[in-house]
């Protein structure tokens, strides 16, 4: 068999030469690089793309089968997104731009489910009538709430013919229910075996949680195969929650811990503060079993302070998000590629995983973030506009969109996110983000599996079949990079066409 050198240093006619730059050299020149500024040189392939494993640590004690984290933004992650992310093998971090009770309710909504979606249904009492409605199913319960016995149901396809009629006279009887701890495969088997068109799930208090129809099962089964879900020791979906660093956040923290939160994210645009250091120490002292992710940081100095305080993970990024204006307004931050590499370099020495937060626009950015040292990527705009993102769709210029806003926007600050920017005590509010809209992306249950496959192919091109291997190849200077000129970036994308249609899958 032919031999192959695993280094990027070769000899031609006795004269050694090097191709590309090692990361240790490239990122120590005082230049702040974004993901698009750099490109990896391909390495050697000796395995198929399907052999690539993307399992990775989120924190010191928690691992995911896919390195995807949804951002704690109020237009990105609430219960629906967190459920979908966990079902795929990632995790969602529920935002804190809400009351404590609302926060805990979203958390418990995730913990009460084992199916990958939140179902669409409403409840009515037997004497009530159907006037109109958007829900796919109406459940008829004894008093019209989810907390009493289910008597029957009406499907949406019959609404028009049933207007004005009492639901008790037109409903179909419900034969049985199943525990909310049943996963989709179990429910599918029951529906198929008994020949029913739907079944409702109930929690330990006999309260209705979801309604699963045959159509729902067929839709999910038709999506790309999902990986292993992110489950805790009790078989529940893993879910995280964001909190601030104020005194009142200690009450929120206690309620979230009681509700079963798996990991807490200290949500701050600049994490190297006395407020965050004190909160980290408070959490580790009072809730030892709860992992805490600190940040945001972009320098080795910031990271080291949080590591010494006891963080279990680090969130990296400052001003790199598509809706963030921190670098423009405050003149602080760092190019995301440089930030990830530098922070991961110091964090790896203490075994603290790094989350690359911000600047993710495509699967190539995910590959770059992970190979440069991150264990996971946190995504906002990449997931915004999906079915699972909070908010209603609107039509703008003939395009179906959802609102997407920065937590530093004035609009978000009025709901409480100003403390993230240490501005909740200030009389004058200065925006560090904008409000915008993103196009309808469909369900994350569909497009994230395709994203996963693209990332695996990137790892294959680099000769790394798992994350740790990629990090070792980078640190040993086997993997090489180059800086791309503006022309090279144009050449690396679609160009030279009069028109084209770009489809990722």
Buried (B, 14 or more C-beta within 10 A) or exposed (E): EEEEEEEBEEEEEEEEEEEBBBBEEBBEEEEBBBBBBBBBBEBEEEEEBEEBBBBBBBBBEBBBBBBBBBBBBBBBBBBBBBBBBBBBBBBBBBBBBBEBEEBBBBBBBBBBBBBBBBBBBBBBBBEBBBEEBEBBBBBBBEEBEBEBEBBBBBBBEEBEEBEEEBBBEBBBEBEEBBEBBBBBEBBBEBBEEEEBEBBBBBBEEEBBBBBBBBEBBEBBEEBBEBBEBBBBEEEBBBBBBBBBBBEEBBEBBEBBBEBBBBBBBBBBBBBBBEBBBEBBEBBBEEBEEBBBBBBBBBBBEBBBBBBEBBBBBBBBBBBBBBBBBBBEBBEEBBBBBBBBBBBBBBBBEEEBBBBBBBBBEBBBBBBBBBBBBBBBBBBBBBBBBBBBBBBEBEEEEEEEBBBBBBBBBBBBBEEBBBBBBBBBEEEEBBBBBBBBBBEBBEBBBBBBBEBBBBBBBBBBBBBBBBBBBBBEBBBEBBBBBBEBEEEEEEEEEEEEEEEEEEEEE
